[in-house]
Amino acid sequence: MIGGVIFDLGDTLILGRSAADSGSVWQSMAADLTAWLQHNTSTLPDPAVFQQRFLHHSAQDKLRRDVTHVEYSTAAILAQVYTELGWPLPTPQQAAAALHACYAPTEVHWDPAPGVHQMLQALQQAGCRLAIVSNAGDSANVQRLIDRHNLRAYFDPIVVSADLGIRKPDARIFDALLNQWQLPPAQLAMVGDTLAADVLGAHNAGLRSVWLRTRASRADNVAHTAGIIPDAAIDTLAELPAVLRNLPEHAQREPMLSIIIPVFNEVATITNLVERVRRVPLRHELVLIDDASTDGSRALLDQLAQAPDTIVIHHAVNRGKGTAIASGLAAASGAVAVIQDADLEYDPQDFVRMLAPIREGRAQVVYGARNLESQRPLMRFGNQMLSALTRILYGSQLSDMETCYKMMTRAVYQTLALECRRFDVEAEITAKVLRAGHRIHEVPIRYTARYENKKLSPLDGLPTLRALFKYRFWRS
């Protein structure tokens, strides 16, 4: 039974009707902010420079927040620009008035969603507690919109990311609300229009989720429909009370994905790689295995280990990629695991498409099949030859045995009992999966060959050949 409902604000309770794209709207808002500061303060010696730096930092912070889920408020960006340029900060009253001038012109372009008040009244009559949790860069803007559309009386609490410094889908944004309501997370539902924020945030916090498809065709939602599955979806708010009454007893969830990342002397790429992995809109944990690196990777991994989604394992001596993968799989807790090299040859966004056949029950093992055109001829020939041999020995239709992207369910990866220490582990995994009777489902992925700091050499093909024969004829 649902005892509380949490709503997003923009494009959920209120709908925007501006036809302009968000980039041009933000440029207009930045111009209004600059103009107010220029005409009402004496601390803006160069308006053009301020506006350029403000837009630059806004764009950078938007990219960072999508990875870190840290909210960079507009007030903080304003102060950052002034400090960077060495100018005296406006007073708090001036900053608030400038931000009002920035946001106020946009507020007239929002209308209440059809039937919103009737829906909220029906939920209240059913005994549901109501709250708003909104991702927004300016809290005062959110509060004015709520008052403008007579929504305040329905909600307690009202949570704005700009006040907390964190954004959905970070589960911590719901902590104060859960503490106030004292209801089990499974009795609460999050309703919103954005899969990667509202629905994924609900799942991360253990809440139920209802996706309002007001902006289903927006690019970010289209990109995530295969990987983020709400408990229910509606097209209008009028449908919500009935949907909440009839939610299935057990929530649908995309499975937790354990991402196994062996690391050996990858200090130049590991931070970028981890940021890219964390940007994938799936419930995940990162399992990073340092294989006795000597280039500073160890200290960097210890910093990354402070994140709650990250496990770091250190090998005292270098034991090889195969042993690192075995250590990672032993520590994994996900219903599904995938292997990710620590370089930048692969695109982790492909995990979403790879997971779909597993989530839909069509496969237990999925490989990401590469286009090898970017490889040097000798390496490409070696890969093609090993895949062809796999097809002959194991009767499979596999096109890319050597791909790093091997994804499988927990029922499969817990039975592997890996023995190979080095790169021949790719053949061992494939051989054991096929001999266990699993069909390997392949999904095309993006791939760009890398040669800087490359540890794989043509000579590694010989142990791989031996592993293919060994596990076909001499090992069960």
C-alpha positions in Angstrom: 0.0 0.0 0.0 1.3 3.4 -1.0 1.4 5.8 2.0 3.3 8.7 0.5 3.8 10.2 -3.0 6.8 12.3 -4.0 6.6 14.5 -7.1 9.0 16.1 -9.4 8.0 19.7 -10.2 8.9 20.8 -13.7 7.2 18.9 -16.5 5.4 16.8 -13.9 3.1 19.1 -11.8 3.7 22.0 -14.1 4.4 22.0 -17.8 6.7 24.3 -19.7 5.3 25.8 -22.9 8.4 27.5 -24.3 9.4 26.3 -27.7 13.0 27.6 -27.4 15.7 25.1 -26.7 17.3 25.1 -23.3 20.6 26.5 -24.5 19.1 29.6 -25.9 16.9 30.1 -22.9 19.9 29.9 -20.6 21.8 32.4 -22.7 18.9 34.8 -22.4 18.8 34.2 -18.6 22.5 34.9 -18.4 22.0 38.1 -20.3 19.3 39.2 -17.9 21.5 38.4 -14.9 24.4 40.3 -16.3 22.2 43.3 -17.1 20.8 43.5 -13.6 24.3 43.3 -12.0 25.6 46.0 -14.4 22.8 48.4 -13.7 22.3 47.8 -9.9 25.8 47.2 -8.5 29.3 48.7 -8.8 31.1 45.4 -8.7 30.8 44.4 -12.4 33.6 46.2 -14.3 33.3 44.0 -17.5 29.8 42.7 -18.2 30.9 40.8 -21.4 33.7 38.9 -19.5 31.3 38.1 -16.7 28.6 36.7 -19.0 31.2 34.6 -20.9 32.6 33.1 -17.8 29.2 32.5 -16.3 28.1 30.6 -19.3 31.3 28.6 -19.4 31.1 27.6 -15.7 27.4 26.8 -16.1 28.1 24.4 -19.0 31.1 22.8 -17.1 29.0 22.3 -14.0 26.2 20.8 -15.9 28.5 18.1 -17.3 30.0 17.4 -13.9 26.6 17.2 -12.1 25.4 14.6 -14.6 28.3 12.4 -13.5 28.6 13.2 -9.8 25.0 14.2 -9.0 26.3 17.1 -7.1 24.1 20.2 -7.5 26.0 23.4 -8.4 23.6 26.2 -7.6 23.3 29.3 -9.8 24.3 31.4 -6.7 27.4 29.3 -6.3 28.3 29.7 -10.0 27.8 33.5 -9.7 30.2 33.7 -6.7 32.7 31.4 -8.4 32.9 33.8 -11.4 33.4 36.9 -9.2 36.0 35.2 -7.1 37.9 33.9 -10.2 38.0 37.4 -11.7 39.0 39.0 -8.4 36.0 41.3 -8.2 34.2 42.2 -5.0 31.2 39.9 -4.5 27.7 41.5 -4.6 25.9 41.5 -1.3 23.6 38.6 -0.5 20.6 40.9 -1.2 22.0 42.0 -4.5 22.8 38.4 -5.5 19.2 37.3 -4.6 17.7 40.1 -6.6 20.0 39.4 -9.6 19.0 35.7 -9.6 15.3 36.8 -9.4 15.9 38.9 -12.6 17.6 35.9 -14.2 14.7 33.4 -13.5 11.6 35.5 -13.2 11.1 36.0 -17.0 11.0 32.2 -17.5 8.4 31.6 -14.8 5.5 32.9 -16.9 6.1 30.0 -19.4 4.9 27.3 -16.9 1.3 26.2 -16.6 -0.3 23.7 -14.1 -0.5 20.2 -15.6 -4.1 19.3 -16.5 -6.1 18.0 -13.6 -3.2 18.5 -11.1 -5.3 19.9 -8.3 -8.0 17.2 -8.6 -5.4 14.5 -8.6 -3.6 15.9 -5.5 -6.9 16.3 -3.7 -7.8 12.6 -4.5 -4.5 11.4 -3.1 -5.0 13.5 0.1 -8.5 12.1 0.5 -7.0 8.6 0.2 -4.6 9.4 3.1 -1.4 9.8 1.1 1.3 12.2 2.3 2.7 14.4 -0.5 6.1 15.9 -1.1 8.1 17.6 -3.8 11.7 16.7 -4.6 13.0 18.9 -7.4 16.4 19.1 -9.2 16.9 22.9 -9.7 19.8 25.4 -9.5 17.8 28.1 -7.7 15.6 27.3 -4.7 13.8 30.6 -4.8 12.7 30.0 -8.4 11.1 26.7 -7.3 9.3 28.3 -4.4 7.9 31.0 -6.6 6.6 28.5 -9.2 5.0 26.5 -6.4 3.2 29.6 -5.1 2.3 30.8 -8.5 0.3 27.7 -9.2 -1.2 27.4 -5.7 0.5 24.1 -4.9 2.1 24.7 -1.5 -0.7 23.6 0.7 -0.5 20.0 -0.6 3.2 19.4 0.2 5.4 18.8 3.2 8.3 18.7 2.8 9.5 20.5 -0.3 13.0 19.5 -1.2 15.2 21.4 -3.7 18.6 20.1 -4.8 20.1 23.6 -4.7 19.6 23.7 -0.9 21.2 20.3 -0.4 24.0 20.2 -2.9 22.9 16.8 -4.3 20.6 15.8 -7.1 18.4 12.9 -8.1 19.3 10.1 -8.7 21.5 10.3 -5.6 19.4 8.5 -3.0 20.6 10.8 -0.2 18.3 13.6 -1.5 15.4 11.5 0.0 17.0 11.0 3.4 15.4 14.0 5.3 12.0 13.2 3.8 12.2 9.5 4.9 13.3 10.5 8.4 10.4 13.0 8.6 7.7 10.7 7.3 8.9 7.5 9.1 7.4 5.3 6.4 9.2 2.3 4.8 10.7 3.3 1.4 8.6 0.5 -0.3 5.4 2.3 0.7 6.5 5.5 -1.1 6.3 6.3 -4.8 8.3 8.8 -6.8 6.4 10.4 -9.8 8.4 12.3 -12.4 9.1 12.8 -16.1 12.8 11.9 -16.2 14.0 8.2 -16.2 17.6 8.9 -15.3 16.7 11.3 -12.4 13.2 10.5 -11.0 12.9 6.8 -11.7 16.5 5.8 -11.2 16.6 8.0 -8.0 13.5 6.2 -6.7 15.1 2.8 -7.3 18.4 3.9 -5.7 16.4 4.9 -2.6 14.3 1.8 -2.5 11.1 3.7 -3.5 8.4 2.7 -6.0 8.5 4.6 -9.3 5.9 6.0 -11.7 7.1 7.6 -15.0 5.0 10.4 -16.3 5.5 10.3 -20.1 5.0 14.0 -20.7 8.5 14.2 -22.2 9.0 10.6 -23.3 10.4 11.7 -26.7 13.2 13.8 -25.1 16.6 12.5 -26.1 17.7 11.6 -22.5 14.5 9.6 -21.9 14.8 7.8 -25.3 18.4 6.8 -24.5 17.4 5.2 -21.2 14.2 3.4 -22.0 16.0 0.1 -22.3 17.9 0.4 -19.1 15.6 2.1 -16.5 12.3 0.4 -15.9 9.6 2.1 -13.8 7.1 0.2 -11.8 4.4 1.9 -13.8 4.0 4.5 -16.5 1.2 7.1 -17.1 0.4 9.6 -19.8 -1.7 12.0 -17.6 -1.8 12.8 -13.9 -5.5 11.8 -13.8 -4.3 8.2 -14.1 -2.1 8.3 -11.1 -4.5 7.5 -8.2 -5.8 4.3 -9.8 -2.2 3.3 -10.8 -1.0 3.7 -7.3 -3.8 1.5 -6.0 -2.9 -1.2 -8.4 0.9 -1.3 -8.3 2.2 -4.8 -8.3 3.2 -6.2 -4.9 6.8 -6.5 -5.9 8.6 -3.6 -7.5 10.2 -4.1 -11.0 13.9 -3.2 -10.9 16.7 -3.3 -13.4 19.3 -5.6 -11.9 22.3 -4.3 -10.0 25.2 -4.4 -12.4 28.7 -5.1 -11.0 31.3 -3.5 -13.2 34.6 -5.3 -12.9 37.6 -3.1 -13.8 41.1 -4.6 -13.6 43.8 -1.8 -13.3 47.5 -2.0 -13.9 49.4 1.3 -14.4 46.4 3.2 -15.8 46.8 6.5 -13.9 46.4 8.5 -17.1 42.9 7.1 -17.9 41.3 5.7 -14.8 39.6 8.9 -13.5 38.1 9.6 -16.9 37.0 6.0 -17.3 35.3 5.9 -13.8 33.5 9.2 -14.6 32.2 7.6 -17.9 31.1 4.5 -16.1 29.3 6.4 -13.4 27.4 8.3 -16.1 25.7 5.1 -17.3 22.1 5.3 -16.1 21.9 1.9 -14.5 22.0 0.7 -10.8 25.6 -0.3 -10.5 28.6 -1.0 -8.3 32.2 -0.5 -9.4 34.8 -3.2 -8.4 38.3 -1.9 -9.2 41.2 -4.3 -8.8 44.7 -2.7 -8.6 47.1 -5.4 -9.8 50.2 -3.9 -8.0 50.4 -0.7 -10.1 53.6 1.3 -9.8 52.5 4.6 -11.5 50.3 6.1 -8.9 47.1 4.3 -9.8 46.9 2.8 -6.3 46.6 6.1 -4.6 44.1 7.3 -7.1 42.0 4.2 -6.6 42.0 4.8 -2.8 40.5 8.2 -3.5 37.9 6.8 -5.8 37.0 4.2 -3.1 35.5 6.9 -0.9 32.4 6.8 -3.2 29.6 4.6 -1.9 29.2 2.8 -5.2 32.9 1.7 -5.3 34.9 -1.3 -4.1 38.7 -1.3 -4.5 40.8 -4.4 -4.2 44.7 -4.3 -4.0 46.9 -7.1 -5.1 50.3 -7.1 -3.3 52.1 -8.4 -6.4 51.2 -8.3 -10.1 49.1 -11.4 -10.8 47.7 -10.7 -14.2 44.4 -9.7 -15.7 42.8 -13.1 -15.3 43.5 -13.1 -11.5 42.3 -9.6 -11.2 39.0 -10.5 -12.9 38.6 -13.5 -10.6 39.2 -11.2 -7.5 36.6 -8.8 -8.8 34.0 -11.4 -9.5 34.5 -12.9 -6.0 33.7 -9.4 -4.5 30.8 -8.6 -6.8 27.3 -8.5 -5.4 25.3 -7.6 -8.5 22.7 -9.8 -10.2 24.7 -9.2 -13.4 28.4 -8.5 -13.9 30.4 -7.1 -16.8 34.1 -6.7 -17.4 35.5 -3.2 -18.3 39.1 -2.5 -19.2 40.7 0.5 -17.6 41.6 2.2 -20.9 39.2 4.1 -23.1 38.7 1.8 -26.0 35.1 1.0 -25.1 32.0 3.1 -24.4 30.3 2.1 -21.1 27.0 3.5 -22.4 26.7 0.3 -24.4 26.0 -1.5 -21.1 22.4 -0.3 -21.4 21.8 -2.2 -24.7 23.8 -5.2 -23.5 21.7 -5.5 -20.4 18.4 -5.5 -22.3 18.5 -9.2 -23.4 19.3 -10.3 -19.8 16.6 -8.2 -18.3 14.1 -9.4 -20.8 15.0 -13.1 -20.1 16.4 -13.7 -23.6 19.9 -14.4 -22.4 22.2 -15.1 -19.4 25.4 -14.1 -21.2 25.9 -11.2 -23.5 29.1 -10.1 -25.4 29.7 -6.7 -26.9 30.8 -7.4 -30.5 33.3 -4.9 -31.8 34.0 -3.5 -35.3 37.7 -4.2 -35.5 38.5 -1.7 -38.4 40.4 0.6 -36.0 42.8 -2.2 -35.1 46.2 -2.8 -36.7 46.1 -5.6 -39.3 48.1 -8.1 -37.3 45.9 -7.6 -34.2 42.7 -7.7 -36.2 43.8 -10.9 -37.9 44.6 -12.5 -34.5 41.2 -11.6 -33.1 39.4 -12.9 -36.2 41.4 -16.2 -36.2 40.7 -16.8 -32.4 37.0 -16.2 -32.9 36.9 -18.5 -35.9 38.7 -21.2 -33.9 36.1 -20.8 -31.1 33.3 -21.3 -33.6 35.0 -24.5 -34.9 35.9 -26.0 -31.5 32.7 -25.1 -29.6 30.0 -25.0 -32.4 29.1 -21.4 -31.6 28.3 -18.5 -33.9 30.4 -16.1 -31.9 31.9 -13.2 -33.9 34.2 -11.6 -31.2 35.5 -14.0 -28.6 38.3 -11.6 -27.4 36.0 -8.7 -26.6 36.5 -7.2 -23.1 32.7 -6.6 -22.7 31.5 -9.9 -21.3 28.3 -9.5 -19.3 26.6 -12.4 -17.5 24.2 -13.2 -14.7 25.3 -14.0 -11.2 24.2 -17.7 -11.7 26.9 -17.8 -14.5 29.8 -15.8 -13.2 29.8 -17.5 -9.8 30.4 -20.9 -11.5 33.4 -19.8 -13.6 36.2 -20.7 -11.1 38.8 -18.9 -13.3 42.3 -20.3 -13.5 44.0 -18.4 -16.3 46.2 -15.5 -14.9 46.7 -13.4 -18.0 44.9 -12.4 -21.2 44.0 -16.1 -21.9 41.2 -15.6 -19.4 39.1 -14.3 -22.3 39.2 -17.8 -23.9 38.7 -19.5 -20.5 35.5 -17.5 -19.8 34.1 -18.2 -23.3 35.0 -21.9 -23.2 33.4 -22.5 -19.8 30.3 -20.5 -20.7 29.8 -22.5 -23.9 30.6 -25.8 -22.4 28.0 -25.1 -19.7 25.4 -24.9 -22.4 24.8 -21.2 -22.5 24.2 -19.4 -25.7 26.2 -16.2 -26.0 24.0 -13.3 -27.2 26.0 -10.6 -29.1 25.2 -6.9 -29.2 27.2 -4.5 -31.5 29.2 -2.0 -29.5 31.4 1.1 -30.1 35.1 0.5 -30.1 38.3 2.5 -30.9 41.6 0.7 -30.6 44.2 2.1 -28.3 48.0 1.6 -28.6 49.4 3.9 -25.9 50.4 1.8 -22.8 49.0 -1.3 -24.5 49.8 -4.4 -22.4 48.5 -7.0 -24.9 51.0 -8.3 -27.5 50.7 -10.7 -30.4 52.5 -13.3 -28.3 49.5 -13.4 -25.9 47.7 -15.2 -28.7 49.6 -18.4 -27.9 48.3 -18.9 -24.3 44.9 -18.0 -25.7 45.1 -20.8 -28.3 46.2 -23.2 -25.6 43.3 -22.3 -23.4 40.8 -22.8 -26.2 42.1 -26.4 -26.7 42.6 -27.1 -23.0 39.0 -26.2 -22.0 37.6 -28.0 -25.0 39.3 -31.3 -24.6 41.0 -31.5 -21.1 39.0 -29.4 -18.7 35.3 -29.6 -17.9 
